[in-house]
Amino acid sequence: MLTPDTLPTFQRALREASLDGWLLFDFRGTNPIAATLAGLDGFVSRRIFVWVPTQGTPVAITHAIEQLPWHRWPVAWRKEVYSSWRALEGYVRDLVGGKRVAMEYSPGDAVPYVDRVPAGVVELVRAAGAEVVTSGELISRLYAVWTPAQLASHRQAARVVADVARDAFAFVDERLRAGAAVHEHEVQARIRDGFTRAGLETDHGPNVSAGANAANPHYEPSADAPRRIATGELLLIDLWAHEPGNPYADQTWMASVGAPNERAVRVWTAVRDARDAAIALLRERVNAGAPVRGGEADDAARAVIESAGYGQYFTHRTGHSIDARDLHGSGPHLDNLETREERLLLPGVGFSIEPGVYIPGEIGVRSEVNAYVGEGELVITPDDYQRDLIVIAGA
Amino acid sequence: MLTPDTLPTFQRALREASLDGWLLFDFRGTNPIAATLAGLDGFVSRRIFVWVPTQGTPVAITHAIEQLPWHRWPVAWRKEVYSSWRALEGYVRDLVGGKRVAMEYSPGDAVPYVDRVPAGVVELVRAAGAEVVTSGELISRLYAVWTPAQLASHRQAARVVADVARDAFAFVDERLRAGAAVHEHEVQARIRDGFTRAGLETDHGPNVSAGANAANPHYEPSADAPRRIATGELLLIDLWAHEPGNPYADQTWMASVGAPNERAVRVWTAVRDARDAAIALLRERVNAGAPVRGGEADDAARAVIESAGYGQYFTHRTGHSIDARDLHGSGPHLDNLETREERLLLPGVGFSIEPGVYIPGEIGVRSEVNAYVGEGELVITPDDYQRDLIVIAGA
C-alpha cells in the first residue's frame, strides 16, 4: 500500500524506470491493483485516479459522494473532490500533461493480468498529453515481491508442505500393505489435518487424483463419489498452504502405486526434465545477474515436453506468480502459452514451476516446486524436491 | 441473452447500425454485459470472446480448461477452444479482420459504464484488422429495453409505489395529529410492509429523511439511531420496488411538516420545474420522433436549477437507466455531469428523472418520476406524479 513510509520505495522504482509517475485508475473494482495500492476501504461506484509522482507527494482524485473509502489517505497529501467529468478531466490534464506515465496497461493485451484500464480511459489520459506505458514491472517491484521475512516463512512452509505430502504417500502405502482400501478423499482429509496440526492455512484443496483423474485439470476428490486408489496407477498430490499472512508454498508430488509401467516412467521423466530445464535456465540467468522473462522459462520447459512428443498434452502455463498476498499472484508468470509474459523475473518475486502432461482418460503427471529470485541466487523450495517417482506398495 | 430465438433481433440491430458484428470480450468478470449476453454460467478466469456477426451464426472463443460455463451455448453454433495466445489471436484475426466491429468501448471514456474492454484488447482487435466502434446503442437496444409486458408491469408497480408513498405521509399526518411522536425508521418499516402486502419486491431502503438528513446523499434511517420527525421541516421519501422479474418503479416524494417556509418552497419549485423541463424536452423530441441524448435532458434540468441559484447543490446526474434487470441499469442515463452521456434515448428504454438540491446541514429536496420512451410517445410514471409539496399537519 502507498503510505508516507512506502512512498520513497515507490519513487525510487519510478525514477529507475525513467517515469514521471504512476497513474492508478479504478472503476467499480475492475482494477484491484489500484484499489489495493491506494488503500481504498470499500467499493467505489465512480471513477477514481491516484497520481504517484516521481517527485513530490501523491494526489487522489475522488468523487464527491464517495469520500468514506478514502479515510486512510494521508491528510498531508492532496485529495481532489470532483462531481463533474469536466473537473475530473481537468485534474488529470493538470497532473499528467506532458508526462511519461505508467498505467495498468499491457500493449496488445500481452499480459491480461496487468491490462486493467479501459481503452477509453487510456485515450482520455493520452488526450491530456501523457505518454502511457505499462506498469508491469512496477507491479512486480511494489506489489508482488516478498520481504526477507516472507521468504523465510515460505521456506519453512515449504518444508512442512513437503513433509505432509510424504506423510500422505506413507499413509496410502501403509493402508495398501495392510490390504485395506484407501480413497482419494481420505488422503485429502489427512493432508488438511496435517496443515492444521502444523499451523498452516489453506483456502481449499488439496487435489488428490489417482489414475486418469489426474488427467482432468478440474477433477476434485469427494466423499460423495469415493474413488479407491488402485495398483498400477499413478497418484498425483497437489497441495498448498502458508503461514498466516505469508506467501504460499505450492507443490505437486507424484507416486506410482506398485512398480510404474514404461509409459508412466517416460511421461514422468519428460515432466521432471522440463521442470529442471526451467530451473537451469533461471539459475544460469539469475546467477549471472542477467535479465530473464517469464515467457522464456515457459519456453525452456515446453521444449523438453515437446521433444518428448507430449507437447499437445501440456495445456497450461509452466508456472504462476505467488505474491505476498495470493497463491495466484500479480507478479510475472512463467507463461508463453496462455499469455505472452514479457515481464522480467525481478529480484524478490516468487512463483511456481509446474509443467505437466495430461493425456485425457489415461494419465496425468505434474511436478511442482516454487522459486524465489534472490540477488544473484535462485532459491528453489522445498530443498529436497522430487527427483524420482515415489513407489508405493501395490495392493 | 443471445440465443437462436433472439439472434434475429441482434442481427437486425447490427444491420441497422451498419456493423459487421459485435465482438463481446470478458476477462474475470470485468465486462458483465458480455458475460450476461453470452449466457455464461459461472466465473471464467481466462479471456473469452463471442463474435455475433450481422449474417451467419455466432462463434464463441473459449478456453480449454473452462468449458463448463458454456453449457448453454447452442450446439449448432461454433465454439472454438484455445489454450495458447497464438490460437486466441488467430481466431480473432480470422473472425474480425477487415470488419466494422462494436465492442464495450467508449471513446475518451465518455460513458464509463460501457467502457469495459482494456486498452490492450482493443489494440489486439485493431491489430487483427478491425475497426472498433462503441456498442453503446446496441446495449440499449438489446440489453436495456423493456418489452410491452414489462412496461405494463412497471406502470402497475408505479401505481402501487405512489399509493404506498401517500399512505406513508398519511401515517405521519395521523400520528402527529394524535400528538404522538413518529420516527423516520417507523415510516421506512411501514413502506416495506406496504410493498410486501402488494406483492412487490425491493432490494433495500426505502430512504426516509427528515430535515437536514435529506441533504446527505448517504443518509439512511435506522432504529438504532431513531430520528423523530419534527414540525417545520421537509420530509423526503425515496422508494423503489418491482413485481418479481420486472422493471423497478423508483420515485421520490416530498412533504412539508407544517406549512413550508419560503426557502423550502423556493427550493421545491426549482427542483420540480427542473424535473418538468427535462420531461418537456424529452416529450417534445419523442413526440416528433427526433433523437435525444441522455446528456441533453440533464442539461435541461440543470439549467433550471442553475438559474434559480442552486447549481452547486445539484451534485448528481438527473437520472439513471432502469433496465429490465436492474434498478441502476445499463441503458442511457440522464447525465452530462458525472459522465458525458452520448447515447440516444432509444424507443424501449426506461429511466428515472430525479433532480435534487442538497444544501449541507440545512435542506435536501428531490423529486423523482420514471420515464419510458415509446414509439412517438413519452410515458411518465406514476400517472399522478407530484405537482406541489404535500403538507402534513404539524405537531
Chai-1 contact restraints between the chains, C-beta under 6 A:
chainA,res_idxA,chainB,res_idxB,connection_type,confidence,min_distance_angstrom,max_distance_angstrom,comment,restraint_id
A,F27,B,P112,contact,1.0,0.0,6.0,A-B,restraint_1
A,T30,B,T30,contact,1.0,0.0,6.0,A-B,restraint_2
A,R47,B,P112,contact,1.0,0.0,6.0,A-B,restraint_3
A,A64,B,T315,contact,1.0,0.0,6.0,A-B,restraint_4
A,I65,B,P217,contact,1.0,0.0,6.0,A-B,restraint_5
A,S83,B,T315,contact,1.0,0.0,6.0,A-B,restraint_6
A,S84,B,L337,contact,1.0,0.0,6.0,A-B,restraint_7
A,W85,B,T339,contact,1.0,0.0,6.0,A-B,restraint_8
A,W85,B,R340,contact,1.0,0.0,6.0,A-B,restraint_9
A,Y105,B,A119,contact,1.0,0.0,6.0,A-B,restraint_10
A,S106,B,G120,contact,1.0,0.0,6.0,A-B,restraint_11
A,P107,B,G120,contact,1.0,0.0,6.0,A-B,restraint_12
A,G108,B,G120,contact,1.0,0.0,6.0,A-B,restraint_13
A,G108,B,E123,contact,1.0,0.0,6.0,A-B,restraint_14
A,G108,B,L124,contact,1.0,0.0,6.0,A-B,restraint_15
A,D109,B,G120,contact,1.0,0.0,6.0,A-B,restraint_16
A,D109,B,V121,contact,1.0,0.0,6.0,A-B,restraint_17
A,D109,B,L124,contact,1.0,0.0,6.0,A-B,restraint_18
A,P112,B,F27,contact,1.0,0.0,6.0,A-B,restraint_19
A,P112,B,R47,contact,1.0,0.0,6.0,A-B,restraint_20
A,D115,B,P118,contact,1.0,0.0,6.0,A-B,restraint_21
A,D115,B,G120,contact,1.0,0.0,6.0,A-B,restraint_22
A,V117,B,A119,contact,1.0,0.0,6.0,A-B,restraint_23
A,P118,B,D115,contact,1.0,0.0,6.0,A-B,restraint_24
A,A119,B,Y105,contact,1.0,0.0,6.0,A-B,restraint_25
A,A119,B,V117,contact,1.0,0.0,6.0,A-B,restraint_26
A,A119,B,A119,contact,1.0,0.0,6.0,A-B,restraint_27
A,A119,B,V122,contact,1.0,0.0,6.0,A-B,restraint_28
A,G120,B,S106,contact,1.0,0.0,6.0,A-B,restraint_29
A,G120,B,P107,contact,1.0,0.0,6.0,A-B,restraint_30
A,G120,B,G108,contact,1.0,0.0,6.0,A-B,restraint_31
A,G120,B,D109,contact,1.0,0.0,6.0,A-B,restraint_32
A,G120,B,D115,contact,1.0,0.0,6.0,A-B,restraint_33
A,V121,B,D109,contact,1.0,0.0,6.0,A-B,restraint_34
A,V122,B,A119,contact,1.0,0.0,6.0,A-B,restraint_35
A,E123,B,G108,contact,1.0,0.0,6.0,A-B,restraint_36
A,L124,B,G108,contact,1.0,0.0,6.0,A-B,restraint_37
A,L124,B,D109,contact,1.0,0.0,6.0,A-B,restraint_38
A,P217,B,I65,contact,1.0,0.0,6.0,A-B,restraint_39
A,T315,B,A64,contact,1.0,0.0,6.0,A-B,restraint_40
A,T315,B,S83,contact,1.0,0.0,6.0,A-B,restraint_41
A,L337,B,S84,contact,1.0,0.0,6.0,A-B,restraint_42
A,T339,B,W85,contact,1.0,0.0,6.0,A-B,restraint_43
A,R340,B,W85,contact,1.0,0.0,6.0,A-B,restraint_44
